[in-house]
């Protein structure tokens, strides 16, 4: 049976494609895509999934029937695998070969058909997956940290735009003490993955010998046989920096990371219910509430143990390896060009660069916390704290010329002159945008965006749109962008005729490529070249 819950989470929480999911869980692409199609069409189930739902329940809701047991050949005696499992666990040095020979011998005595050894073993593995509830791993002190993503996600509301974003929760646990750490993330890309792993080590106060992770793309590239998985390069370097070892769980075998699976279940069935009822406008607020509840959880006494998670963690902390003096930092590298507003764009934010580098290419090297800017020759230019939100501007006034005129094409007067060719309403919108930020240059891209609509829709449409912006008191680029298409449609067109893309080929006469025409054109070309030359060979 496929791990349907895992497939749904990876598709809708992590935005992975069917192909990526199939590779990660070692399943067929068609099987994953067929299930996702059936899930979307079933009408009885949707993401986010109900808390505590099992793969069997998902199958029944999606396909309208309970998952059946494997179909076995009725003419072949099916082994008593319950007895096989008991003997494998209770008798020392017991092997499947020995048990298969016993099964074979009994069938031969009774004159019955039996499974060959390979099929006997495959059926036994399937029986174990369906009937064995737990796979016990001894939890040694300070040996492991298990990490994973929770299946349940939360919504974050942008306080400025009202747009919704998804919070994914990272969970880490020390199996010996069952001490839990969790943190909300707005992105599951490699930089954020490295960051939350660093935060987990800080929270636990040391480094375990082994880190057991799921087979997410942030950690593992290929894990076909579990013996020699190919790790994500950055995560492998993170492990080397912290002197630990990455050990991915077996594909489609959650019992290999049972402690973190159990921790996720505790969170989803408990404190997540409180968080679901809250509306969050910042990730910091969400994490603050999450950490308060995690702290209470770690201090609650166990039901079947004498103490709580905090008590056993204090014992385990003394055995963990020491933390390195500095965090491992993921490094992103980009090449960008300094625009006419003296800023470069990186990760949907804007950083100013000295006017001497106007319109020049520069190199960006960014960690999770800082953005460093270098010249193409490798000379350090400037360092900025990394932006904390999309669209954030970081501007040093010393980077800007004292008089914008003459330093670049873009300036307030340049935009106003362009707007005056369109109409007075457009001028009012441009002037309002120019004064909407602390530094005028931070508005140039928005002004350029407004004026750019003229090329697509024409001056008349843009002026009418700006007129509506003036009347409504919303003289912003966002209003114009969201309104201009509707106005154009009301006027019977969405794109200026002169800007429509010409598609298709040129229609040629059927005789254009005939032998006679080709020879005639060749003779004319030869005569022309002969007249242009001096007549000598």
C-alpha positions in Angstrom: 0.0 0.0 0.0 1.2 3.5 -0.8 1.8 6.0 2.0 -1.2 8.1 0.9 -0.9 10.5 3.8 2.7 11.3 2.9 1.9 11.7 -0.8 -0.9 14.3 0.1 1.4 16.3 2.4 4.2 16.4 -0.1 1.9 17.5 -2.9 -0.2 20.1 -1.1 2.1 21.3 1.7 5.5 21.1 0.0 4.2 21.7 -3.6 6.1 18.7 -5.0 5.2 17.2 -8.3 4.0 13.7 -8.8 7.3 12.8 -10.4 9.3 14.2 -7.4 7.1 12.4 -4.9 7.4 9.1 -6.8 11.2 9.3 -6.8 11.3 10.3 -3.1 9.0 7.4 -1.9 10.4 4.9 -4.4 7.0 4.4 -6.1 5.7 4.5 -9.7 4.9 7.9 -11.1 1.6 6.7 -12.6 0.6 5.2 -9.2 1.2 8.5 -7.4 -0.5 10.6 -10.1 -3.5 8.3 -10.4 -4.0 8.5 -6.6 -3.7 12.3 -6.6 -6.2 12.5 -9.4 -8.6 10.2 -7.5 -8.0 12.3 -4.3 -9.0 15.5 -6.1 -12.1 14.0 -7.6 -13.4 11.9 -4.6 -15.3 14.8 -3.0 -15.2 13.2 0.5 -11.7 14.3 1.5 -9.6 17.4 1.0 -6.4 18.9 2.3 -5.6 19.7 5.1 -6.4 16.1 6.2 -8.4 15.3 9.4 -6.2 14.8 12.4 -5.3 11.2 13.0 -6.6 9.8 9.7 -4.8 6.6 8.6 -3.8 5.4 5.1 -6.5 2.8 5.3 -9.2 5.5 6.0 -7.8 7.6 3.1 -8.0 4.7 0.7 -11.6 3.9 1.7 -12.7 7.6 1.3 -10.9 8.1 -2.0 -11.8 4.8 -3.7 -15.1 4.1 -1.9 -14.0 0.7 -0.6 -11.8 -0.8 2.1 -8.3 -1.9 1.0 -8.3 -5.6 0.5 -5.6 -8.1 1.5 -3.1 -9.3 -1.0 -4.7 -11.9 -3.3 -3.0 -15.3 -2.9 -3.2 -18.4 -5.1 -5.9 -20.6 -3.6 -4.1 -23.7 -4.9 -1.0 -23.0 -2.9 -0.9 -23.3 0.9 -0.5 -19.9 2.5 2.0 -20.1 5.4 1.0 -19.2 8.9 3.0 -16.0 9.1 1.8 -15.2 12.6 3.6 -18.3 13.8 6.6 -17.4 11.6 6.9 -14.0 13.2 6.6 -15.4 16.7 9.5 -17.8 16.0 11.6 -15.1 14.4 11.3 -13.0 17.5 11.3 -15.6 20.3 14.0 -18.1 19.1 17.6 -17.1 19.0 19.4 -17.3 15.6 16.2 -18.3 13.8 16.2 -17.7 10.0 13.6 -17.6 7.3 15.4 -20.3 5.3 14.9 -22.7 8.2 11.2 -21.8 8.6 10.6 -22.1 4.9 12.2 -25.6 4.8 9.8 -26.6 7.6 6.9 -25.2 5.7 8.0 -26.9 2.5 8.5 -30.3 4.2 5.0 -30.2 5.7 3.4 -29.4 2.3 5.3 -32.2 0.6 4.2 -34.7 3.2 0.5 -33.6 2.7 0.9 -33.6 -1.1 0.2 -29.9 -1.4 1.7 -27.1 -3.4 3.9 -24.5 -1.7 5.5 -21.2 -2.3 9.2 -21.0 -3.4 11.6 -19.3 -1.0 11.6 -15.9 -2.7 7.8 -15.6 -2.8 7.7 -16.9 0.8 9.9 -14.0 1.9 8.1 -11.4 -0.1 4.7 -12.5 1.4 6.3 -12.4 4.8 7.5 -8.8 4.3 4.0 -7.8 3.2 2.4 -9.5 6.1 4.7 -7.7 8.5 3.9 -4.3 7.0 0.2 -5.0 7.4 0.2 -6.6 10.8 3.3 -5.4 12.7 2.3 -2.3 14.6 5.7 -1.3 16.0 9.3 -1.7 15.1 11.4 -1.3 18.2 14.7 0.6 18.1 16.5 0.9 21.4 16.9 4.6 22.2 20.4 5.2 23.5 21.3 8.4 25.3 22.5 11.2 23.1 22.6 8.9 20.0 19.9 10.4 17.7 17.9 13.4 16.7 14.9 12.6 14.5 13.5 15.4 12.3 10.5 15.7 10.0 7.7 18.0 8.9 4.3 17.9 10.5 1.4 17.0 8.2 -0.8 19.8 9.4 -0.2 23.4 8.1 -1.4 26.8 9.2 -2.4 30.0 7.5 -0.6 33.3 7.8 -2.3 36.5 6.8 -0.2 39.3 5.4 -1.2 42.4 7.5 -0.6 44.8 4.5 -2.2 42.9 1.6 -4.4 40.3 3.2 -2.8 37.6 1.2 -2.6 34.1 2.7 0.6 32.2 3.2 1.2 28.6 4.5 3.1 27.8 7.7 4.8 24.4 7.6 5.9 23.1 11.0 9.3 21.5 11.5 9.6 18.9 14.3 12.7 17.5 16.0 12.9 15.1 18.9 15.6 13.3 20.9 14.4 9.6 21.1 16.0 8.9 24.5 14.4 11.7 26.4 11.5 12.3 23.9 12.3 16.0 24.3 10.5 17.9 21.5 11.3 21.0 19.4 9.1 22.5 16.8 9.2 25.7 14.6 7.0 27.2 12.0 8.4 27.9 8.5 7.1 30.0 5.6 9.5 28.2 3.2 10.9 24.7 3.1 13.8 25.6 0.8 17.4 24.6 1.8 18.3 27.9 3.6 15.3 27.6 5.9 15.9 23.9 6.3 19.5 24.5 7.5 18.3 27.3 9.8 15.7 25.2 11.6 18.1 22.3 12.0 20.6 24.8 13.6 17.8 26.0 15.9 17.0 22.5 16.9 20.6 21.8 18.0 20.6 25.1 19.9 17.4 24.1 21.7 18.8 20.7 22.6 22.0 22.2 23.8 24.3 19.8 21.9 24.8 17.6 18.9 23.8 13.9 18.7 25.9 11.3 16.9 23.2 10.6 14.3 20.4 12.7 12.7 17.6 10.6 11.2 15.5 12.5 8.6 12.7 11.8 6.2 13.5 11.5 2.5 12.6 15.1 1.7 14.5 16.8 -1.1 16.1 19.3 1.3 17.9 16.4 2.9 18.1 13.5 0.4 18.5 13.3 -3.3 18.3 9.5 -3.9 17.6 6.8 -1.3 16.8 3.7 -3.4 18.4 1.0 -1.2 18.8 2.8 2.1 22.4 1.5 2.3 24.1 4.2 0.3 21.7 7.2 0.0 22.8 10.3 -1.9 22.4 13.3 0.4 21.7 16.9 -0.4 25.1 18.6 -0.6 24.3 21.4 1.7 22.8 19.1 4.4 25.8 16.8 4.1 28.1 19.9 4.7 25.9 20.9 7.6 26.4 17.5 9.2 30.2 17.6 8.6 30.3 21.1 10.2 28.5 19.8 13.3 30.5 16.5 13.4 27.4 14.4 13.1 26.1 11.8 10.6 22.9 11.9 8.5 21.0 8.6 8.3 17.8 8.9 6.2 14.9 6.6 7.2 14.0 3.8 4.8 11.7 5.0 2.0 8.0 4.4 3.0 9.1 3.1 6.4 8.0 5.7 9.0 8.9 3.2 11.8 12.5 4.0 11.2 11.8 7.4 12.7 9.1 6.4 15.1 9.9 9.0 17.8 9.4 12.0 15.5 6.3 10.4 14.0 5.0 9.9 17.5 5.9 13.5 18.4 4.0 14.8 15.3 1.0 12.8 16.3 1.1 14.3 19.8 1.2 17.8 18.4 -1.5 17.3 15.8 -3.9 15.6 18.3 -3.1 18.2 21.0 -1.7 21.7 21.0 -2.3 22.2 17.2 -6.0 22.5 17.9 -5.4 25.6 19.9 -3.3 27.1 17.2 -5.9 26.4 14.5 -8.3 28.7 16.2 -5.9 31.7 16.1 -5.4 34.1 13.3 -1.7 35.0 12.8 -0.2 38.0 11.0 3.4 37.2 11.6 5.5 34.1 11.8 7.1 35.3 15.1 3.7 35.4 16.7 2.9 31.9 15.6 6.3 30.5 16.8 5.9 32.4 20.2 2.6 30.6 20.8 4.0 27.3 19.5 7.0 27.4 21.8 5.0 28.3 24.8 2.9 25.1 24.3 6.0 23.0 23.5 7.5 24.2 26.8 4.4 23.0 28.7 4.4 19.7 26.9 8.0 19.0 27.7 7.3 19.6 31.4 4.2 17.4 31.6 4.8 14.1 33.3 4.8 10.9 31.3 1.9 8.6 31.9 4.0 5.4 32.1 7.3 6.9 33.4 8.3 8.5 36.6 9.4 11.9 35.3 8.9 14.2 32.3 10.7 15.0 29.1 12.6 17.9 30.6 14.0 15.7 33.4 15.4 13.1 31.0 16.7 15.8 28.6 18.8 17.3 31.4 20.4 13.9 31.8 20.8 13.5 28.0 22.2 17.0 27.4 25.3 16.2 29.4 26.1 13.4 26.9 25.5 15.3 23.7 28.5 16.5 21.7 29.3 20.3 22.1 27.8 22.8 19.7 30.3 24.3 17.2 31.4 27.9 17.9 29.5 29.1 14.8 26.4 27.9 12.9 26.8 26.4 9.5 25.3 29.0 7.0 23.8 28.1 3.7 25.3 30.3 1.0 23.3 31.5 -2.0 25.2 32.9 -5.0 23.6 35.1 -7.7 24.7 37.5 -10.4 22.6 40.7 -10.8 22.7 44.0 -12.6 22.3 47.3 -10.7 19.2 49.0 -12.0 18.5 52.7 -12.7 17.2 53.0 -9.2 20.6 52.1 -7.8 19.2 48.8 -6.3 19.6 45.2 -7.1 16.8 42.7 -6.7 17.5 39.5 -4.8 14.9 37.0 -3.4 12.1 39.5 -4.1 13.7 42.2 -2.1 15.8 45.3 -3.1 19.2 46.4 -1.8 21.0 49.6 -2.7 24.5 49.7 -4.3 26.8 52.6 -4.6 26.1 54.8 -7.6 29.6 54.0 -9.1 28.1 50.5 -10.0 25.0 51.9 -11.9 24.0 49.5 -14.7 27.0 47.2 -13.9 26.8 43.5 -13.0 27.6 42.5 -9.5 27.9 39.3 -7.5 25.6 38.5 -4.5 26.5 36.0 -1.8 23.8 35.6 0.8 23.4 33.6 3.9 20.2 33.2 6.0 21.0 36.5 7.8 23.1 38.7 5.6 23.4 39.7 1.9 27.0 40.5 0.8 27.6 42.4 -2.5 30.8 42.1 -4.5 32.0 43.4 -7.8 32.5 41.0 -10.8 36.2 41.1 -9.9 35.5 39.9 -6.4 35.9 43.2 -4.6 33.7 43.6 -1.6 31.2 46.4 -2.0 28.6 46.3 0.8 26.8 44.1 3.3 23.1 44.3 4.1 21.0 42.4 6.7 18.8 40.0 4.7 15.2 41.2 4.2 12.6 39.6 6.4 9.6 40.1 4.0 8.9 40.2 0.3 9.2 43.6 -1.4 11.3 45.0 1.4 13.7 47.9 0.4 17.1 48.4 2.0 18.6 51.8 1.0 21.7 53.6 2.1 21.3 57.3 1.2 25.1 57.5 0.7 24.7 55.2 -2.3 22.4 57.7 -4.1 23.7 60.7 -6.0 23.0 64.1 -4.6 21.3 65.0 -7.9 19.6 62.2 -9.7 19.6 64.0 -13.0 22.5 63.0 -15.2 23.3 59.9 -13.2 20.8 57.7 -14.9 17.8 57.7 -17.2 15.3 57.3 -14.3 14.4 60.3 -12.2 11.2 62.0 -10.9 11.2 64.5 -13.7 11.7 61.8 -16.3 8.7 59.8 -15.1 6.5 62.9 -14.8 7.4 64.0 -18.3 6.5 60.6 -19.6 3.2 60.7 -17.7 2.3 64.2 -19.0 2.3 62.7 -22.5 -0.5 60.4 -21.4 -2.7 62.7 -19.3 -3.2 64.6 -16.1 -4.6 61.6 -14.2 -1.5 59.6 -14.9 0.6 62.5 -13.8 -1.2 62.6 -10.4 -0.7 58.8 -10.0 3.0 59.0 -10.8 3.5 62.0 -8.4 1.7 60.1 -5.6 3.8 57.0 -6.1 7.0 59.1 -6.2 6.2 60.4 -2.7 5.1 57.1 -1.2 8.5 55.9 0.0 11.2 57.3 2.2 13.6 57.4 -0.7 12.3 58.4 -4.1 14.4 55.8 -5.9 12.5 53.1 -4.2 9.4 54.0 -6.2 11.0 54.1 -9.7 10.2 50.5 -10.5 6.5 51.0 -9.7 6.5 54.2 -11.8 8.0 52.2 -14.6 5.4 49.5 -14.2 2.5 52.0 -14.4 3.9 53.7 -17.5 4.6 50.3 -19.1 0.8 49.6 -19.3 0.7 52.2 -22.1 2.7 50.0 -24.3 0.2 47.1 -23.8 -3.2 48.9 -23.5 -2.6 52.3 -25.0 -2.6 55.8 -23.5 -6.4 56.2 -23.5 -7.0 53.1 -21.4 -4.1 53.9 -19.0 -5.4 57.5 -18.5 -8.9 56.2 -17.8 -7.6 53.7 -15.3 -5.5 56.4 -13.5 -8.7 58.6 -13.4 -10.4 55.8 -11.5 -7.4 55.6 -9.2 -7.6 59.3 -8.5 -11.4 59.2 -7.8 -11.1 56.3 -5.4 -8.0 57.7 -3.6 -6.0 54.6 -4.5 -3.2 56.1 -6.6 -0.9 53.0 -6.4 0.8 50.7 -8.8 -1.2 47.7 -7.4 -4.6 49.4 -8.1 -3.6 50.2 -11.7 -2.3 46.7 -12.2 -5.4 45.1 -10.9 -7.8 47.5 -12.8 -6.3 48.2 -16.2 -7.2 44.9 -17.7 -10.9 45.2 -16.8 -11.1 48.7 -18.2 -9.5 47.5 -21.4 -12.0 44.7 -21.7 -14.8 47.1 -21.2 -13.5 49.1 -24.2 -13.5 45.9 -26.3 -9.8 45.0 -26.3 -7.2 43.7 -23.9 -4.0 44.3 -25.9 -3.2 47.0 -28.4 -3.2 45.8 -32.0 0.3 47.0 -32.6 1.5 44.9 -29.7 -0.2 41.7 -30.5 2.2 38.9 -31.3 2.2 37.8 -34.9 1.9 34.0 -34.8 2.2 31.5 -37.6 4.2 31.5 -40.8 4.2 33.6 -44.0 1.9 32.3 -46.7 4.0 31.7 -49.8 2.9 31.0 -53.4 3.0 27.3 -54.3 5.4 28.0 -57.1 7.8 30.0 -54.9 10.2 27.1 -54.4 10.0 25.5 -57.9 13.2 24.7 -59.7 12.6 27.4 -62.3 12.1 30.1 -59.7 15.2 29.1 -57.7 17.4 29.0 -60.8 16.1 32.4 -61.9 16.9 33.9 -58.5 20.4 32.4 -58.6 21.1 33.9 -62.1 19.9 37.3 -61.0 22.2 37.1 -57.9 25.2 36.1 -60.1 24.5 38.9 -62.5 24.3 41.4 -59.6 27.6 40.3 -58.2 29.3 40.4 -61.6 28.2 44.0 -62.1 29.5 45.0 -58.7 32.9 43.5 -59.3 35.7 44.6 -61.7 35.1 41.8 -64.2 38.4 40.0 -63.5 38.8 36.5 -62.2 
